[in-house]
């Protein structure tokens, strides 16, 4: 009897709950009334080594990673009546990490908000559409593209500066040609093909000459009748766009071009700035994608120096911010699978270093296990971005000729790259000098696995604390 009563009670409770959750016509079809869905908190990026930004409850917060305590960064409520109604204050086109500067696109024009000024300012008023606004690292300017040209506008007033003047249907400055957007820079780029230097004074950008690329008709079915779009589409055997890499002075004092031949038989892309901004890195890839060359460039002169080459019988993937990190000492870290496995390699500042000596394992973390468990692991590339933000500020990093890694920013880099290594292969295993495979990622608690009882206080690699199969210990430091 009691079981039947309990069953009837559960059914009645379910029916009551179902009646309470009935949707109204306005909710289901007119999207009015109480919202059916609510946004989850949006965490990131890291603001420093101990806190990150998070948006929730209509506000932006600084959250302490260890304690979870939040401190208000930005409350848009007092400003919601300012500017166009379509402005989403918590989803700007770009913003500084601490929410002190925000940039919006509304009605194809740009608007900027600076917390120090406490007001919204309109930056542009043009017939064309401004695209891909990007704040400078110092928060003083915003760069964007318009009509195939690159511009920079000051946030504290003043007219935008036009940095290039030959843009149009065939020439694109800072805005990617379709094949580069689709196959090289990726859709996440939204066609953006420019990047601020660390000092906020120089912009590296790609210039595309699409005139040799044949047009391909594409039908857009949106609207009542749709429309026909002629897209520059290089099929196999037909010309690619011709690409140049330039460094534009943000104040409008001219452009320095990298000394590469403007041939369409290869792929040429800007890769990254050095932490100090005195150098930049450009990658060259053959059209067959079986040969990669990495060049160091001088933004002031455009001169290049070859620092790394790689050839494979099959193909080579493009390097990106998750696979390439410049170091403050002038060297670089990169990922390569040239020996059949994905490894982290270091290239020295002299272009030689140890390009054929891989960093076999990620280093042990200096923080205690409790702190690592409390801290949320950021998305791919977030720690790498943090490296760039803090580069050159005295944080220690060193990779010596034997492959030893000192604790410091390099630890953050390898921590960011380790998940890439794990995802590159079906089995997250790295070989140890072509012997029995081990799983170094799981040993360091990067993914929440076993942590050694004692952690070194100075640079030490994982192989110093790992036990190989069969109870055998091996130290690879001298290899």
C-alpha positions as a printed NumPy array, in Angstrom:
array([[  0.   ,   0.   ,   0.   ],
       [  2.78 ,   2.371,   0.915],
       [  4.521,   1.756,  -2.426],
       [  1.319,   2.567,  -4.343],
       [  0.811,   5.724,  -2.32 ],
       [  4.384,   6.788,  -2.989],
       [  3.964,   6.161,  -6.724],
       [  0.728,   8.191,  -6.817],
       [  2.4  ,  11.002,  -4.901],
       [  5.332,  11.087,  -7.356],
       [  2.944,  11.185, -10.338],
       [  0.966,  14.021,  -8.784],
       [  4.165,  15.92 ,  -8.055],
       [  5.312,  15.43 , -11.639],
       [  1.99 ,  16.684, -12.999],
       [  2.108,  19.68 , -10.683],
       [  5.65 ,  20.445, -11.783],
       [  4.624,  20.106, -15.416],
       [  1.761,  22.589, -14.97 ],
       [  4.097,  25.077, -13.293],
       [  6.522,  24.858, -16.232],
       [  3.997,  25.429, -19.031],
       [  5.202,  27.878, -21.62 ],
       [  3.133,  30.812, -22.75 ],
       [  2.586,  31.657, -26.4  ],
       [  4.621,  34.833, -25.913],
       [  7.553,  32.895, -24.499],
       [  7.552,  30.166, -27.121],
       [  6.937,  32.223, -30.276],
       [  7.387,  35.915, -29.499],
       [ 10.388,  35.604, -27.151],
       [  8.707,  37.787, -24.548],
       [  8.265,  37.424, -20.829],
       [ 10.597,  35.373, -18.66 ],
       [ 13.516,  34.106, -20.767],
       [ 13.649,  30.373, -21.388],
       [ 17.448,  30.207, -21.517],
       [ 20.052,  31.912, -19.401],
       [ 23.683,  32.446, -20.287],
       [ 26.32 ,  30.576, -18.336],
       [ 29.154,  32.669, -16.869],
       [ 31.76 ,  33.54 , -19.484],
       [ 35.216,  33.049, -17.937],
       [ 38.456,  34.47 , -19.323],
       [ 40.928,  35.798, -20.06 ],
       [ 43.488,  35.658, -17.275],
       [ 44.166,  39.109, -15.813],
       [ 47.307,  38.041, -13.975],
       [ 48.773,  34.869, -12.489],
       [ 46.092,  34.666,  -9.79 ],
       [ 42.838,  36.053, -11.216],
       [ 40.707,  35.98 , -14.336],
       [ 37.769,  37.931, -15.754],
       [ 34.231,  36.573, -15.759],
       [ 30.904,  37.971, -16.98 ],
       [ 27.692,  36.996, -15.193],
       [ 24.545,  38.634, -13.885],
       [ 24.97 ,  41.436, -16.41 ],
       [ 28.352,  42.53 , -15.01 ],
       [ 32.077,  41.832, -15.422],
       [ 34.027,  40.516, -12.442],
       [ 37.618,  39.843, -11.404],
       [ 37.69 ,  36.364,  -9.84 ],
       [ 40.447,  35.073,  -7.604],
       [ 41.309,  31.629,  -8.968],
       [ 42.209,  30.165,  -5.581],
       [ 39.372,  31.44 ,  -3.404],
       [ 36.674,  32.067,  -6.018],
       [ 36.001,  35.506,  -4.568],
       [ 34.81 ,  38.059,  -7.131],
       [ 35.378,  41.794,  -7.318],
       [ 33.395,  44.031,  -9.67 ],
       [ 35.266,  45.135, -12.795],
       [ 32.542,  46.786, -14.836],
       [ 28.816,  47.425, -14.452],
       [ 27.225,  48.664, -17.694],
       [ 23.885,  49.58 , -16.093],
       [ 24.577,  53.358, -15.876],
       [ 25.525,  53.496, -19.578],
       [ 22.874,  51.299, -21.228],
       [ 20.937,  54.284, -22.522],
       [ 24.041,  55.734, -24.197],
       [ 24.682,  55.125, -27.872],
       [ 22.774,  52.896, -30.309],
       [ 20.258,  50.477, -28.855],
       [ 21.933,  47.456, -30.467],
       [ 25.063,  47.859, -28.326],
       [ 25.666,  44.785, -26.183],
       [ 27.835,  46.129, -23.391],
       [ 29.043,  42.714, -22.269],
       [ 29.87 ,  41.568, -25.801],
       [ 32.023,  44.294, -27.35 ],
       [ 33.876,  43.749, -30.616],
       [ 37.097,  44.056, -28.61 ],
       [ 38.116,  45.08 , -25.114],
       [ 41.087,  45.334, -22.822],
       [ 41.574,  42.452, -20.396],
       [ 40.565,  44.579, -17.397],
       [ 37.481,  46.039, -19.113],
       [ 38.889,  49.571, -18.952],
       [ 38.501,  50.054, -22.735],
       [ 35.696,  48.687, -24.933],
       [ 35.117,  48.957, -28.685],
       [ 31.762,  48.316, -30.383],
       [ 30.491,  48.04 , -33.948],
       [ 26.992,  49.442, -34.428],
       [ 25.427,  50.487, -37.721],
       [ 28.75 ,  49.671, -39.443],
       [ 30.511,  52.369, -37.377],
       [ 32.823,  52.184, -34.378],
       [ 32.152,  53.347, -30.825],
       [ 34.569,  53.307, -27.89 ],
       [ 34.099,  53.416, -24.143],
       [ 36.913,  54.272, -21.739],
       [ 36.306,  53.778, -18.063],
       [ 38.596,  56.721, -17.234],
       [ 36.383,  59.062, -19.292],
       [ 33.127,  57.418, -18.209],
       [ 31.365,  57.957, -21.533],
       [ 30.792,  56.407, -24.948],
       [ 32.436,  58.117, -27.944],
       [ 31.725,  57.637, -31.641],
       [ 34.951,  57.022, -33.555],
       [ 33.785,  56.724, -37.18 ],
       [ 30.903,  57.87 , -39.354],
       [ 31.38 ,  56.488, -42.861],
       [ 29.308,  55.016, -45.676],
       [ 31.334,  51.789, -45.605],
       [ 31.529,  49.116, -42.938],
       [ 34.394,  49.109, -40.453],
       [ 35.601,  45.558, -39.815],
       [ 37.605,  43.665, -37.204],
       [ 38.413,  46.449, -34.712],
       [ 41.406,  45.564, -32.535],
       [ 42.622,  47.581, -29.556],
       [ 46.31 ,  48.377, -29.245],
       [ 48.1  ,  46.853, -26.228],
       [ 48.359,  50.292, -24.583],
       [ 44.639,  50.931, -25.118],
       [ 45.218,  54.234, -26.927],
       [ 44.183,  53.241, -30.461],
       [ 41.985,  50.827, -32.341],
       [ 42.961,  49.37 , -35.713],
       [ 40.413,  48.199, -38.277],
       [ 39.863,  47.691, -41.999],
       [ 37.547,  49.581, -44.332],
       [ 37.187,  49.113, -48.087],
       [ 40.367,  47.046, -48.369],
       [ 42.527,  49.512, -46.427],
       [ 43.956,  49.535, -42.905],
       [ 43.147,  52.334, -40.435],
       [ 44.026,  53.328, -36.862],
       [ 41.797,  55.599, -34.775],
       [ 42.725,  57.224, -31.428],
       [ 40.316,  56.48 , -28.594],
       [ 40.693,  59.871, -26.943],
       [ 39.482,  61.873, -29.952],
       [ 40.939,  62.85 , -33.29 ],
       [ 40.438,  61.684, -36.847],
       [ 41.211,  58.098, -37.901],
       [ 44.511,  57.649, -39.75 ],
       [ 44.455,  55.827, -43.08 ],
       [ 47.553,  53.614, -43.15 ],
       [ 47.217,  52.186, -46.687],
       [ 45.692,  53.729, -49.812],
       [ 45.549,  51.117, -52.57 ],
       [ 42.745,  48.914, -51.19 ],
       [ 39.777,  47.842, -53.282],
       [ 38.229,  44.766, -54.881],
       [ 41.59 ,  43.316, -55.936],
       [ 43.899,  44.693, -53.232],
       [ 43.172,  43.885, -49.579],
       [ 45.281,  45.343, -46.756],
       [ 44.825,  43.662, -43.379],
       [ 41.733,  41.807, -44.644],
       [ 42.291,  38.217, -45.783],
       [ 41.674,  36.844, -49.223],
       [ 39.172,  33.992, -49.145],
       [ 41.683,  31.129, -49.446],
       [ 43.788,  32.509, -46.584],
       [ 40.673,  32.969, -44.437],
       [ 39.391,  29.482, -45.181],
       [ 42.601,  27.438, -45.227],
       [ 45.321,  29.328, -43.348],
       [ 44.181,  31.984, -40.873],
       [ 40.999,  30.075, -40.062],
       [ 37.375,  31.145, -39.739],
       [ 37.938,  32.345, -36.195],
       [ 40.019,  35.177, -37.687],
       [ 36.894,  36.669, -39.328],
       [ 39.22 ,  37.7  , -42.179],
       [ 41.431,  39.782, -39.86 ],
       [ 45.006,  39.778, -41.194],
       [ 46.791,  42.31 , -38.971],
       [ 48.298,  42.368, -35.47 ],
       [ 49.461,  45.127, -33.146],
       [ 53.052,  45.203, -31.974],
       [ 53.643,  45.077, -28.2  ],
       [ 54.39 ,  48.819, -28.   ],
       [ 51.112,  49.839, -29.676],
       [ 52.953,  51.885, -32.318],
       [ 53.335,  49.415, -35.196],
       [ 50.891,  47.092, -36.947],
       [ 52.004,  43.984, -38.846],
       [ 49.621,  43.165, -41.69 ],
       [ 49.225,  41.099, -44.834],
       [ 48.563,  42.695, -48.229],
       [ 46.736,  40.49 , -50.749],
       [ 46.712,  41.032, -54.5  ],
       [ 43.787,  38.921, -55.731],
       [ 43.916,  40.017, -59.375],
       [ 45.507,  36.747, -60.673],
       [ 42.91 ,  34.549, -58.932],
       [ 39.993,  33.436, -61.155],
       [ 36.45 ,  34.24 , -60.04 ],
       [ 33.972,  31.526, -59.1  ],
       [ 30.186,  32.129, -58.947],
       [ 28.521,  31.454, -55.584],
       [ 24.776,  31.787, -55.023],
       [ 23.579,  33.358, -51.777],
       [ 20.028,  32.15 , -51.105],
       [ 19.232,  34.639, -48.334],
       [ 16.468,  37.176, -48.946],
       [ 13.51 ,  36.92 , -51.281],
       [ 15.447,  36.266, -54.49 ],
       [ 19.013,  35.709, -53.282],
       [ 22.046,  37.061, -55.092],
       [ 25.027,  35.881, -57.124],
       [ 28.462,  36.517, -55.634],
       [ 31.684,  36.248, -57.647],
       [ 34.351,  34.934, -55.275],
       [ 38.107,  34.838, -55.904],
       [ 38.573,  31.071, -55.661],
       [ 41.942,  29.442, -56.537],
       [ 41.333,  25.859, -57.636],
       [ 44.284,  23.423, -57.842],
       [ 46.683,  24.477, -60.571],
       [ 45.397,  28.064, -60.716],
       [ 47.113,  31.131, -59.197],
       [ 46.899,  31.973, -55.524],
       [ 46.791,  35.594, -54.366],
       [ 50.159,  37.348, -54.139],
       [ 50.951,  38.247, -50.531],
       [ 53.249,  40.781, -48.9  ],
       [ 53.968,  41.371, -45.205],
       [ 54.149,  44.988, -44.068],
       [ 54.771,  46.926, -40.86 ],
       [ 52.673,  50.104, -40.734],
       [ 53.373,  52.991, -38.388],
       [ 50.125,  53.605, -36.468],
       [ 50.621,  57.375, -36.661],
       [ 50.663,  57.241, -40.473],
       [ 54.415,  57.604, -41.038],
       [ 54.656,  54.947, -43.734],
       [ 54.992,  51.182, -44.169],
       [ 58.059,  48.944, -44.198],
       [ 57.712,  45.862, -46.389],
       [ 59.357,  42.509, -45.689],
       [ 61.812,  41.609, -48.457],
       [ 60.041,  38.609, -49.964],
       [ 59.274,  38.127, -53.643],
       [ 55.571,  38.636, -54.322],
       [ 54.98 ,  35.214, -55.858],
       [ 51.736,  33.284, -55.518],
       [ 53.459,  29.888, -55.627],
       [ 53.834,  29.773, -51.851],
       [ 51.955,  30.731, -48.704],
       [ 53.303,  33.606, -46.632],
       [ 51.866,  34.65 , -43.272],
       [ 52.797,  36.792, -40.301],
       [ 53.162,  34.583, -37.23 ],
       [ 54.009,  36.537, -34.08 ],
       [ 55.847,  39.44 , -32.483],
       [ 58.771,  38.963, -30.136],
       [ 57.988,  39.926, -26.512],
       [ 59.897,  43.216, -26.82 ],
       [ 58.554,  44.001, -30.279],
       [ 62.02 ,  44.413, -31.805],
       [ 61.508,  41.342, -34.   ],
       [ 58.66 ,  39.606, -35.762],
       [ 58.286,  36.123, -37.199],
       [ 56.99 ,  35.171, -40.632],
       [ 56.39 ,  31.663, -41.94 ],
       [ 56.761,  30.533, -45.535],
       [ 55.14 ,  27.32 , -46.728],
       [ 55.435,  25.76 , -50.169],
       [ 52.197,  25.385, -52.067],
       [ 52.541,  21.612, -51.778],
       [ 52.792,  22.161, -47.999],
       [ 55.816,  19.87 , -47.699],
       [ 58.414,  22.523, -46.818],
       [ 58.261,  25.103, -44.01 ],
       [ 60.615,  28.022, -43.454],
       [ 60.552,  30.3  , -40.447],
       [ 62.018,  33.784, -40.771],
       [ 62.917,  36.409, -38.199],
       [ 62.136,  39.926, -39.469],
       [ 63.266,  43.403, -38.459],
       [ 60.191,  45.684, -38.498],
       [ 62.339,  48.803, -38.921],
       [ 64.095,  47.583, -42.093],
       [ 62.112,  44.606, -43.422],
       [ 65.217,  42.428, -43.51 ],
       [ 64.779,  38.721, -42.83 ],
       [ 66.884,  35.914, -41.405],
       [ 66.104,  32.227, -41.845],
       [ 66.038,  30.512, -38.428],
       [ 64.252,  27.207, -39.035],
       [ 63.418,  24.871, -41.907],
       [ 61.46 ,  21.643, -42.047],
       [ 60.607,  19.204, -44.836],
       [ 58.234,  16.248, -44.782],
       [ 57.227,  13.689, -47.384],
       [ 53.511,  14.184, -46.689],
       [ 52.514,  17.678, -45.528],
       [ 53.239,  20.225, -42.8  ],
       [ 50.638,  22.085, -40.775],
       [ 50.811,  25.853, -40.435],
       [ 52.125,  27.146, -37.143],
       [ 49.748,  29.248, -35.055],
       [ 49.641,  30.78 , -31.589],
       [ 49.003,  27.367, -30.015],
       [ 52.039,  25.846, -31.742],
       [ 54.574,  28.692, -31.645],
       [ 55.78 ,  30.899, -28.773],
       [ 58.604,  33.503, -28.923],
       [ 60.791,  33.685, -25.813],
       [ 62.211,  36.766, -24.121],
       [ 65.781,  35.536, -24.694],
       [ 65.289,  35.673, -28.48 ],
       [ 64.614,  31.992, -29.035],
       [ 61.307,  30.332, -29.856],
       [ 59.359,  27.218, -28.908],
       [ 57.408,  25.371, -31.575],
       [ 55.502,  22.13 , -32.072],
       [ 56.454,  19.726, -34.832],
       [ 55.634,  16.132, -35.74 ],
       [ 58.534,  15.781, -38.168],
       [ 59.716,  12.509, -36.573],
       [ 56.213,  11.017, -36.53 ],
       [ 55.379,  12.268, -33.032],
       [ 54.392,  15.74 , -31.855],
       [ 57.157,  17.295, -29.74 ],
       [ 58.063,  20.73 , -28.413],
       [ 61.263,  22.051, -29.984],
       [ 63.386,  25.025, -29.082],
       [ 65.224,  27.177, -31.633],
       [ 67.899,  29.425, -30.151],
       [ 68.262,  33.151, -30.668],
       [ 71.143,  32.509, -33.073],
       [ 68.862,  30.471, -35.328],
       [ 70.68 ,  27.273, -34.382],
       [ 70.118,  26.519, -30.708],
       [ 68.814,  22.961, -30.545],
       [ 66.231,  22.705, -33.363],
       [ 66.742,  18.93 , -33.5  ],
       [ 66.646,  18.452, -29.716],
       [ 63.13 ,  18.174, -28.435],
       [ 61.877,  19.123, -24.994],
       [ 60.637,  15.65 , -24.169],
       [ 58.231,  16.494, -21.366],
       [ 56.442,  19.404, -19.803],
       [ 58.166,  20.68 , -16.621],
       [ 56.778,  20.157, -13.146],
       [ 54.703,  23.011, -11.836],
       [ 56.012,  25.174,  -8.986],
       [ 52.608,  25.62 ,  -7.324],
       [ 51.325,  23.14 ,  -4.715],
       [ 48.752,  20.608,  -5.866],
       [ 45.919,  22.329,  -3.976],
       [ 46.463,  25.53 ,  -5.904],
       [ 46.511,  23.72 ,  -9.231],
       [ 43.261,  21.944,  -8.44 ],
       [ 41.569,  25.211,  -7.446],
       [ 42.657,  27.148, -10.521],
       [ 40.475,  26.726, -13.633],
       [ 42.451,  25.636, -16.671],
       [ 42.033,  28.253, -19.433],
       [ 41.065,  27.561, -23.003],
       [ 43.621,  26.68 , -25.653],
       [ 46.011,  29.571, -26.246],
       [ 44.942,  31.617, -23.214],
       [ 48.146,  30.921, -21.285],
       [ 50.18 ,  31.627, -24.397],
       [ 48.437,  34.98 , -24.627],
       [ 49.311,  35.569, -20.991],
       [ 52.943,  34.885, -21.829],
       [ 52.906,  37.649, -24.416],
       [ 51.301,  40.054, -21.941],
       [ 53.969,  39.465, -19.295],
       [ 56.959,  38.92 , -21.569],
       [ 59.962,  41.077, -20.843],
       [ 58.887,  41.934, -17.291],
       [ 61.642,  40.013, -15.562],
       [ 59.889,  36.671, -15.173],
       [ 62.527,  33.987, -15.413],
       [ 62.736,  31.663, -18.347],
       [ 65.668,  29.654, -19.654],
       [ 66.187,  26.644, -21.844],
       [ 69.86 ,  25.702, -21.871],
       [ 71.743,  23.577, -24.36 ],
       [ 70.888,  20.352, -22.54 ],
       [ 67.172,  21.016, -22.708],
       [ 66.655,  22.025, -19.076],
       [ 63.749,  24.385, -18.464],
       [ 63.894,  26.84 , -15.584],
       [ 60.638,  27.561, -13.785],
       [ 59.04 ,  30.754, -15.023],
       [ 57.075,  31.761, -18.066],
       [ 58.281,  28.799, -20.103],
       [ 56.358,  26.609, -17.651],
       [ 53.203,  28.484, -18.613],
       [ 53.984,  27.976, -22.294],
       [ 54.488,  24.256, -21.957],
       [ 51.407,  24.024, -19.765],
       [ 49.421,  25.592, -22.605],
       [ 51.002,  23.383, -25.229],
       [ 50.644,  20.082, -23.372],
       [ 46.928,  19.642, -24.228],
       [ 47.853,  20.218, -27.877],
       [ 50.296,  17.326, -27.667],
       [ 47.617,  15.139, -26.127],
       [ 45.064,  16.026, -28.785],
       [ 47.4  ,  15.548, -31.739],
       [ 47.434,  11.768, -31.283],
       [ 44.78 ,   9.18 , -30.557],
       [ 47.001,   8.021, -27.686],
       [ 48.48 ,  10.813, -25.577],
       [ 51.882,   9.19 , -25.456],
       [ 55.343,  10.467, -26.214],
       [ 58.291,   8.186, -26.819],
       [ 61.431,   8.41 , -24.7  ],
       [ 64.383,   8.269, -27.06 ],
       [ 62.483,   5.698, -29.137],
       [ 62.142,   3.311, -26.208],
       [ 59.066,   2.194, -24.321],
       [ 56.294,   4.825, -24.488],
       [ 55.196,   6.64 , -21.356],
       [ 52.461,   9.143, -20.66 ],
       [ 54.168,  12.288, -19.323],
       [ 51.061,  14.429, -19.372],
       [ 49.281,  12.26 , -16.817],
       [ 52.315,  12.241, -14.522],
       [ 52.395,  16.023, -14.073],
       [ 48.753,  16.484, -13.114],
       [ 48.18 ,  18.735, -16.111],
       [ 44.976,  16.806, -16.534],
       [ 44.415,  16.114, -12.843],
       [ 46.376,  12.884, -12.546],
       [ 49.134,  11.746, -10.164],
       [ 51.406,  14.389,  -8.619],
       [ 54.893,  13.539,  -7.305],
       [ 55.236,  14.013,  -3.534],
       [ 58.063,  16.508,  -3.855],
       [ 58.305,  19.192,  -6.506],
       [ 61.627,  20.828,  -7.455],
       [ 62.029,  24.508,  -6.683],
       [ 64.239,  25.098,  -9.715],
       [ 64.148,  23.916, -13.297],
       [ 63.603,  20.219, -13.598],
       [ 62.15 ,  18.076, -16.361],
       [ 59.595,  15.376, -15.901],
       [ 61.947,  12.525, -16.719],
       [ 63.759,  13.203, -13.432],
       [ 60.645,  12.066, -11.523],
       [ 59.14 ,   9.431, -13.827],
       [ 59.592,   5.687, -13.512],
       [ 59.915,   3.84 , -16.798],
       [ 58.226,   0.475, -17.375],
       [ 59.885,  -2.379, -15.479],
       [ 60.92 ,  -0.228, -12.524],
       [ 63.798,   1.244, -14.523],
       [ 64.754,   4.892, -13.996],
       [ 66.381,   6.904, -16.715],
       [ 67.828,  10.427, -16.741],
       [ 67.908,  11.958, -20.209],
       [ 69.48 ,  15.228, -19.181],
       [ 72.752,  14.44 , -20.886],
       [ 71.235,  13.417, -24.239]])
